[in-house]
């Protein structure tokens, strides 16, 4: 029997956890074997999960702790890579 659906931030935290998550798969679930995750979005990091940032700041901080660095690609400007995530 499957677990109840999670919110998008809960799912993201699960995927980014230090312990390998169990991923749903056909016939039987599988343990994830990845060691690196790339998150891509058209929105800047500070605009991700805005409701969570306001209503659940501890959850937002947990999300940021899982990000080691990020690169922001800007139109007609050089990309910015940050090794610390502070908002």
N, C-alpha and C positions, 0 to 999 in steps of 0.2 A: 504494500500500500504506500502510495506517495505521500510526502509531507505536504501540508497546506502551502499555497503560494506565498512567497515572501514579497515584501516591498522591493522596489529596485535598489535602494541603498543597502538593504539587508543582503540582497543577492550579491551586490558588488563587494561588500565587506567579506562575505563568505568566500568569494573567488580570490580575494586579495589576502586572505588569512595566511599565517605562516604554516598552518597545517594543510595538507592537500585536501581539497574539497572532493566530495563524491559528486560526480556529474551524471545526470540522467542519460541513459543510453537505451537503445532498443534491446530487449531481452534481459539485460542486467546492467545496473549502474556501474560506472567505472571510476577509479581513483585518478584524479588529474596528476599529470607528471610534469607540468610546466614549472619553470623556475623564474621566468620573466614574463611580465604582462605589459602590453602596450595599450593604452587607452587613447582612442582617437575621438575627437568631437569637433563640431563647428563652433561650439560655445567655449569661451575661456573657462578655466578651472573655477574661478570665483563665481561663475553663473551656473555651475552644476548643482543640482539638488538644493535650490534656493530655499525651499520650504524647510528642508532638514536643517540648513544653516541657522534659520531663525527659530524653529520650534524644538530642535533636538541638537543643540550645539555639541554635546558630548559625542554623539554619533558622527557629526561632521568632523570633529577632531580625530576620531578613530579612523575615518576615511583618509584624512590628510596624513596621518602617521604612516599609512601604508604606501604612500607615494614618496619615492626616493628623489626623483627629479622630474622636471617637465620642461618641454620645449614649446614655446608659443611661436607659431608661424604667422607673420603679419604681412598684409598686402603691401608690396613695394617697400618693405623694410627688412633688414636682416632678422633672422630668428633669434629669440631670446631663450637661453637655457638656464634654468634655475635649479640649483642643487638643494635648496631649502624651500619648503612650502609653508608660507606664513600668510594667513589672511585674517 
